[in-house]
Amino acid sequence: MSDVQQGILDPIDDASRYLTFTISNADRVAATLRALRDVVDGRGAVVGIGRSLVEHSGRSIDGLSAFPEIAANGLSVPSTPADLWVWLRSDDRGDVTLRARAIERALAPAFALQDAVDGFRYGRDGSDRDLSGYEDGTENPTGDDALETAFVAGQGAGRDGASFVVVQQWLHDFAKMEATSADMDNVIGRRRSDNEELDDAPESAHVKRTAQESFEPEAFMLRRSSPWSDARRAGLYFIAFAHSFRAFEVQMRRMLGLDDGIVDGLFRFTQPLTGAYFWCPPMKDGKLDLSALGL
């Protein structure tokens, strides 16, 4: 598909930076978004637009909602909305750093930087692994299934080829992870050594909590998560694309034990710090198609 942001489909790169922005000058928003179209390509820079920014434009996007703040069984999933999200990706960290500066300059007339997180690819064997050592995105759809899962279709020009993305920054407690090491295969539901699923894993295993085919209807997403770190902390920057937010929401409810009281084992060593939803517009003639926002 030529009308999608190609970076959504491509495997993750070695280096990435995730930028979130909030409106700082409402009068300059439209002009600044037009300028943004000239500095993003949908591949090395994937753009997501928050509901508040869509509403500021006086428009609406069917399916774009606020991220739900959920609490259950002593756990909480925070909602931390932003107006704009940019995922920069490359095999060169220096390239990501310089392009981040260019994006910030382009957006400065109307947007203030809210947060910046550096991510990277981990896995010497060519696999994409979380810092726990387990592969991430094993059940990702591929080919035509990936297109059907990740992108909107049948809504018309300016909307077909768009995608919805959920973004969460998870913080790992490595001391707890190490204390859980002997039982970690059961926590995840797969063997770290060969990524094989465990038939006898407990019901709290992450694989069982989030088995996409076990929902009715099925709840598939296209994951593009990667590890993140700063000078003192690290974890997983969770990204999942889909044609709606339903798949994420039913999986998160089950992870928190809202349906049956069984909490996902992941919460033994990690927790989400952020949570936000964005609409990723399609592409047209090599540029972001912002016609749904009247631009």
C-alpha positions as a Python dict, from the first residue, in 0.01 Angstrom:
ca = {
    (1, 'M'): (0, 0, 0),
    (2, 'S'): (144, 336, -104),
    (3, 'D'): (-97, 546, 102),
    (4, 'V'): (25, 433, 444),
    (5, 'Q'): (309, 549, 665),
    (6, 'Q'): (556, 280, 565),
    (7, 'G'): (741, 289, 897),
    (8, 'I'): (440, 118, 1054),
    (9, 'L'): (499, -191, 841),
    (10, 'D'): (879, -202, 839),
    (11, 'P'): (1067, -400, 1106),
    (12, 'I'): (1210, -180, 1380),
    (13, 'D'): (1548, -18, 1328),
    (14, 'D'): (1852, -16, 1556),
    (15, 'A'): (1781, 331, 1694),
    (16, 'S'): (1468, 531, 1761),
    (17, 'R'): (1343, 837, 1946),
    (18, 'Y'): (985, 893, 2054),
    (19, 'L'): (875, 1256, 2082),
    (20, 'T'): (548, 1386, 2227),
    (21, 'F'): (430, 1745, 2197),
    (22, 'T'): (157, 1970, 2334),
    (23, 'I'): (12, 2284, 2178),
    (24, 'S'): (191, 2599, 2292),
    (25, 'N'): (53, 2852, 2041),
    (26, 'A'): (-296, 2772, 1917),
    (27, 'D'): (-286, 3040, 1647),
    (28, 'R'): (9, 2876, 1471),
    (29, 'V'): (-111, 2514, 1473),
    (30, 'A'): (-245, 2492, 1117),
    (31, 'A'): (60, 2656, 958),
    (32, 'T'): (298, 2443, 1164),
    (33, 'L'): (125, 2119, 1068),
    (34, 'R'): (152, 2219, 701),
    (35, 'A'): (525, 2272, 754),
    (36, 'L'): (554, 1933, 925),
    (37, 'R'): (447, 1765, 602),
    (38, 'D'): (772, 1877, 442),
    (39, 'V'): (1000, 1719, 702),
    (40, 'V'): (844, 1375, 755),
    (41, 'D'): (831, 1084, 513),
    (42, 'G'): (616, 829, 696),
    (43, 'R'): (906, 586, 707),
    (44, 'G'): (1194, 739, 903),
    (45, 'A'): (942, 957, 1085),
    (46, 'V'): (597, 819, 1174),
    (47, 'V'): (346, 1077, 1298),
    (48, 'G'): (46, 1033, 1526),
    (49, 'I'): (-215, 1298, 1611),
    (50, 'G'): (-399, 1309, 1943),
    (51, 'R'): (-772, 1359, 1984),
    (52, 'S'): (-723, 1704, 2140),
    (53, 'L'): (-535, 1823, 1831),
    (54, 'V'): (-807, 1687, 1602),
    (55, 'E'): (-1069, 1870, 1808),
    (56, 'H'): (-861, 2187, 1795),
    (57, 'S'): (-883, 2161, 1416),
    (58, 'G'): (-1262, 2154, 1445),
    (59, 'R'): (-1280, 1803, 1302),
    (60, 'S'): (-1338, 1450, 1429),
    (61, 'I'): (-1190, 1112, 1346),
    (62, 'D'): (-1419, 812, 1390),
    (63, 'G'): (-1262, 573, 1638),
    (64, 'L'): (-1015, 820, 1792),
    (65, 'S'): (-1085, 829, 2165),
    (66, 'A'): (-908, 925, 2484),
    (67, 'F'): (-681, 664, 2638),
    (68, 'P'): (-878, 498, 2922),
    (69, 'E'): (-731, 523, 3271),
    (70, 'I'): (-794, 181, 3426),
    (71, 'A'): (-740, 55, 3781),
    (72, 'A'): (-807, -296, 3908),
    (73, 'N'): (-665, -551, 4152),
    (74, 'G'): (-426, -299, 4304),
    (75, 'L'): (-285, -200, 3963),
    (76, 'S'): (-332, 111, 3753),
    (77, 'V'): (-279, 198, 3390),
    (78, 'P'): (-226, 575, 3357),
    (79, 'S'): (-358, 801, 3083),
    (80, 'T'): (-106, 1065, 2970),
    (81, 'P'): (-246, 1226, 2654),
    (82, 'A'): (-47, 1442, 2413),
    (83, 'D'): (-136, 1642, 2104),
    (84, 'L'): (128, 1501, 1873),
    (85, 'W'): (357, 1199, 1867),
    (86, 'V'): (656, 1144, 1637),
    (87, 'W'): (847, 817, 1611),
    (88, 'L'): (1192, 869, 1458),
    (89, 'R'): (1372, 557, 1344),
    (90, 'S'): (1705, 476, 1178),
    (91, 'D'): (2000, 238, 1190),
    (92, 'D'): (2215, 534, 1298),
    (93, 'R'): (2161, 696, 1639),
    (94, 'G'): (2334, 1014, 1524),
    (95, 'D'): (2086, 1044, 1238),
    (96, 'V'): (1796, 1007, 1482),
    (97, 'T'): (1944, 1278, 1708),
    (98, 'L'): (1985, 1527, 1425),
    (99, 'R'): (1641, 1461, 1277),
    (100, 'A'): (1485, 1502, 1621),
    (101, 'R'): (1634, 1851, 1637),
    (102, 'A'): (1493, 1928, 1293),
    (103, 'I'): (1146, 1807, 1397),
    (104, 'E'): (1155, 2015, 1714),
    (105, 'R'): (1253, 2325, 1518),
    (106, 'A'): (978, 2268, 1263),
    (107, 'L'): (717, 2231, 1538),
    (108, 'A'): (847, 2507, 1768),
    (109, 'P'): (610, 2781, 1641),
    (110, 'A'): (306, 2593, 1776),
    (111, 'F'): (416, 2295, 1986),
    (112, 'A'): (626, 2241, 2297),
    (113, 'L'): (819, 1921, 2351),
    (114, 'Q'): (652, 1721, 2628),
    (115, 'D'): (880, 1418, 2638),
    (116, 'A'): (1158, 1243, 2448),
    (117, 'V'): (1250, 877, 2493),
    (118, 'D'): (1536, 692, 2323),
    (119, 'G'): (1478, 335, 2208),
    (120, 'F'): (1694, 68, 2050),
    (121, 'R'): (1686, -280, 1905),
    (122, 'Y'): (1804, -561, 2131),
    (123, 'G'): (1881, -916, 2020),
    (124, 'R'): (2213, -1046, 1887),
    (125, 'D'): (2046, -1328, 1696),
    (126, 'G'): (1842, -1091, 1477),
    (127, 'S'): (1530, -1123, 1689),
    (128, 'D'): (1358, -830, 1859),
    (129, 'R'): (1381, -883, 2233),
    (130, 'D'): (1267, -707, 2545),
    (131, 'L'): (1538, -646, 2806),
    (132, 'S'): (1399, -947, 2992),
    (133, 'G'): (1552, -1150, 2707),
    (134, 'Y'): (1220, -1267, 2559),
    (135, 'E'): (1121, -1207, 2198),
    (136, 'D'): (861, -939, 2139),
    (137, 'G'): (589, -948, 1875),
    (138, 'T'): (612, -1322, 1804),
    (139, 'E'): (248, -1341, 1695),
    (140, 'N'): (255, -1033, 1473),
    (141, 'P'): (45, -1066, 1157),
    (142, 'T'): (235, -1052, 828),
    (143, 'G'): (162, -974, 463),
    (144, 'D'): (-201, -902, 382),
    (145, 'D'): (-298, -985, 740),
    (146, 'A'): (-73, -705, 865),
    (147, 'L'): (-237, -458, 627),
    (148, 'E'): (-585, -564, 733),
    (149, 'T'): (-490, -548, 1101),
    (150, 'A'): (-307, -216, 1107),
    (151, 'F'): (-488, 11, 862),
    (152, 'V'): (-827, 169, 813),
    (153, 'A'): (-1015, 83, 493),
    (154, 'G'): (-1350, 174, 344),
    (155, 'Q'): (-1380, 520, 502),
    (156, 'G'): (-1282, 729, 202),
    (157, 'A'): (-1008, 969, 96),
    (158, 'G'): (-796, 1116, 372),
    (159, 'R'): (-888, 831, 606),
    (160, 'D'): (-816, 505, 425),
    (161, 'G'): (-456, 403, 495),
    (162, 'A'): (-462, 567, 837),
    (163, 'S'): (-385, 371, 1151),
    (164, 'F'): (-453, 396, 1522),
    (165, 'V'): (-157, 355, 1758),
    (166, 'V'): (-141, 291, 2130),
    (167, 'V'): (176, 408, 2303),
    (168, 'Q'): (291, 308, 2651),
    (169, 'Q'): (626, 346, 2824),
    (170, 'W'): (679, 52, 3061),
    (171, 'L'): (938, 70, 3340),
    (172, 'H'): (1113, -253, 3441),
    (173, 'D'): (1218, -332, 3798),
    (174, 'F'): (1532, -531, 3728),
    (175, 'A'): (1577, -642, 4090),
    (176, 'K'): (1231, -803, 4079),
    (177, 'M'): (1306, -945, 3736),
    (178, 'E'): (1621, -1112, 3867),
    (179, 'A'): (1434, -1246, 4169),
    (180, 'T'): (1177, -1396, 3932),
    (181, 'S'): (1439, -1538, 3695),
    (182, 'A'): (1386, -1906, 3782),
    (183, 'D'): (1013, -1877, 3712),
    (184, 'M'): (1029, -1629, 3425),
    (185, 'D'): (933, -1877, 3153),
    (186, 'N'): (603, -1932, 3336),
    (187, 'V'): (554, -1557, 3380),
    (188, 'I'): (585, -1505, 3005),
    (189, 'G'): (443, -1838, 2887),
    (190, 'R'): (735, -1910, 2654),
    (191, 'R'): (1083, -2052, 2690),
    (192, 'R'): (1344, -1780, 2667),
    (193, 'S'): (1589, -2026, 2511),
    (194, 'D'): (1389, -2108, 2196),
    (195, 'N'): (1072, -1893, 2219),
    (196, 'E'): (849, -2203, 2224),
    (197, 'E'): (512, -2155, 2392),
    (198, 'L'): (455, -2358, 2710),
    (199, 'D'): (140, -2569, 2696),
    (200, 'D'): (134, -2603, 3075),
    (201, 'A'): (199, -2235, 3156),
    (202, 'P'): (-26, -2092, 3430),
    (203, 'E'): (-333, -1886, 3338),
    (204, 'S'): (-146, -1574, 3455),
    (205, 'A'): (121, -1617, 3183),
    (206, 'H'): (142, -1317, 2955),
    (207, 'V'): (101, -1531, 2643),
    (208, 'K'): (-227, -1670, 2772),
    (209, 'R'): (-356, -1333, 2894),
    (210, 'T'): (-301, -1173, 2554),
    (211, 'A'): (-355, -1457, 2306),
    (212, 'Q'): (-501, -1257, 2021),
    (213, 'E'): (-699, -1544, 1872),
    (214, 'S'): (-867, -1623, 2206),
    (215, 'F'): (-1093, -1318, 2195),
    (216, 'E'): (-1428, -1298, 2018),
    (217, 'P'): (-1384, -1145, 1771),
    (218, 'E'): (-1008, -1194, 1751),
    (219, 'A'): (-792, -908, 1881),
    (220, 'F'): (-490, -871, 1655),
    (221, 'M'): (-247, -578, 1662),
    (222, 'L'): (79, -503, 1482),
    (223, 'R'): (342, -450, 1750),
    (224, 'R'): (649, -238, 1691),
    (225, 'S'): (780, -211, 2047),
    (226, 'S'): (1144, -167, 2145),
    (227, 'P'): (1349, -137, 2463),
    (228, 'W'): (1423, 213, 2597),
    (229, 'S'): (1671, 345, 2849),
    (230, 'D'): (1805, 661, 3006),
    (231, 'A'): (2097, 704, 3248),
    (232, 'R'): (1924, 521, 3533),
    (233, 'R'): (1608, 348, 3411),
    (234, 'A'): (1498, 115, 3132),
    (235, 'G'): (1201, -83, 3007),
    (236, 'L'): (986, -140, 2701),
    (237, 'Y'): (833, 131, 2483),
    (238, 'F'): (516, -47, 2376),
    (239, 'I'): (372, 48, 2036),
    (240, 'A'): (84, -133, 1868),
    (241, 'F'): (-96, -33, 1549),
    (242, 'A'): (-447, -141, 1450),
    (243, 'H'): (-755, -27, 1261),
    (244, 'S'): (-921, 43, 1598),
    (245, 'F'): (-833, 46, 1967),
    (246, 'R'): (-1060, -247, 2053),
    (247, 'A'): (-787, -514, 2041),
    (248, 'F'): (-567, -327, 2286),
    (249, 'E'): (-851, -251, 2525),
    (250, 'V'): (-977, -607, 2554),
    (251, 'Q'): (-623, -736, 2603),
    (252, 'M'): (-545, -477, 2871),
    (253, 'R'): (-866, -556, 3057),
    (254, 'R'): (-768, -923, 3065),
    (255, 'M'): (-411, -841, 3172),
    (256, 'L'): (-551, -650, 3471),
    (257, 'G'): (-781, -936, 3562),
    (258, 'L'): (-1101, -740, 3510),
    (259, 'D'): (-1274, -1037, 3349),
    (260, 'D'): (-1167, -1323, 3575),
    (261, 'G'): (-952, -1180, 3855),
    (262, 'I'): (-630, -1332, 3714),
    (263, 'V'): (-358, -1067, 3679),
    (264, 'D'): (-93, -1090, 3407),
    (265, 'G'): (240, -1211, 3544),
    (266, 'L'): (419, -922, 3372),
    (267, 'F'): (309, -692, 3653),
    (268, 'R'): (546, -880, 3884),
    (269, 'F'): (837, -684, 3736),
    (270, 'T'): (710, -402, 3514),
    (271, 'Q'): (452, -124, 3512),
    (272, 'P'): (328, 137, 3264),
    (273, 'L'): (432, 499, 3320),
    (274, 'T'): (236, 647, 3030),
    (275, 'G'): (-54, 572, 2801),
    (276, 'A'): (-181, 758, 2495),
    (277, 'Y'): (-379, 706, 2175),
    (278, 'F'): (-300, 866, 1840),
    (279, 'W'): (-435, 865, 1485),
    (280, 'C'): (-164, 816, 1222),
    (281, 'P'): (-282, 985, 899),
    (282, 'P'): (-227, 825, 558),
    (283, 'M'): (19, 946, 296),
    (284, 'K'): (-52, 1115, -36),
    (285, 'D'): (211, 1192, -299),
    (286, 'G'): (486, 1119, -49),
    (287, 'K'): (353, 1354, 221),
    (288, 'L'): (122, 1327, 518),
    (289, 'D'): (-238, 1352, 407),
    (290, 'L'): (-394, 1592, 658),
    (291, 'S'): (-708, 1656, 455),
    (292, 'A'): (-918, 1495, 731),
    (293, 'L'): (-811, 1790, 946),
    (294, 'G'): (-897, 2041, 674),
    (295, 'L'): (-533, 2098, 581),
}
